[in-house]
């Protein structure tokens, strides 16, 4: 594997995980709120 390919794959994964990270953060926030109100 060449370096440019790895670099491109890294950027591609980064772009793909950006919305996922926001979704995970929102889900964690909701879980925290739910846990806070349920106890």
C-alpha positions in Angstrom: 0.0 0.0 0.0 1.3 3.4 -0.9 1.2 6.4 1.4 -1.2 8.6 -0.6 -3.7 5.8 -0.6 -3.5 5.5 3.3 -3.8 9.3 3.6 -6.8 9.4 1.3 -8.4 6.5 3.2 -7.8 8.3 6.5 -9.5 11.5 5.3 -12.4 9.5 3.9 -12.9 7.7 7.3 -12.7 11.1 9.0 -15.4 12.6 6.8 -17.6 9.5 7.3 -17.2 9.5 11.1 -18.0 13.3 11.5 -21.9 12.8 11.3 -21.6 9.6 13.3 -19.7 11.5 16.1 -22.5 14.1 16.2 -25.1 11.3 16.4 -23.2 9.5 19.1 -22.9 12.8 21.1 -26.7 13.4 20.8 -27.5 9.8 21.8 -25.2 10.0 24.8 -26.8 13.4 25.8 -30.3 11.9 25.5 -29.2 8.8 27.5 -27.8 11.0 30.2 -31.0 13.1 30.4 -33.2 9.9 30.4 -31.0 8.4 33.2 -31.1 11.6 35.2 -34.9 11.9 35.0 -35.7 8.2 35.5 -33.8 8.0 38.8 
